[in-house]
Amino acid sequence: MSQGIENKIVVITGASSGLGEAAARHLAERGAWVVLGRGETLAE
């Protein structure tokens, strides 16, 4: 069974840079609701 990501809620930790950031952008561009977790010092 294949389902799209549109209107799904996704939680990503480590979204300030690297793979987490890329994943967050990719999923948001495809219509997912993205909840981000980040390191305080990196994201400021």
C-alpha positions as CSV (number, residue, x, y, z in Angstrom):
1,M,0.0,0.0,0.0
2,S,1.5,3.3,-1.1
3,Q,0.5,6.6,0.6
4,G,1.7,10.1,-0.1
5,I,3.2,12.4,2.5
6,E,0.8,15.3,1.9
7,N,-1.1,16.4,5.0
8,K,0.9,13.9,7.2
9,I,2.5,15.2,10.4
10,V,6.3,14.5,10.6
11,V,8.5,15.2,13.6
12,I,12.2,15.8,12.9
13,T,14.9,16.3,15.5
14,G,18.2,17.8,14.6
15,A,16.6,20.0,11.9
16,S,19.1,22.9,12.2
17,S,21.5,21.6,9.6
18,G,22.6,18.6,7.6
19,L,20.4,15.6,7.0
20,G,17.7,16.8,9.4
21,E,17.4,20.2,7.6
22,A,17.3,18.6,4.2
23,A,14.6,16.1,5.2
24,A,12.5,18.9,6.8
25,R,12.7,21.0,3.6
26,H,12.0,18.0,1.3
27,L,9.0,16.9,3.3
28,A,7.5,20.4,3.7
29,E,7.9,21.0,-0.1
30,R,5.8,17.9,-0.6
31,G,3.0,19.0,1.6
32,A,3.8,17.4,5.0
33,W,3.2,19.3,8.3
34,V,6.7,19.4,9.7
35,V,7.4,19.8,13.5
36,L,11.1,20.7,14.1
37,G,13.4,20.0,17.0
38,R,16.7,21.8,17.0
39,G,19.8,22.5,19.0
40,E,19.5,26.0,20.5
41,T,23.0,27.2,19.6
42,L,22.9,26.0,16.0
43,A,19.6,27.6,15.1
44,E,20.0,31.0,16.6
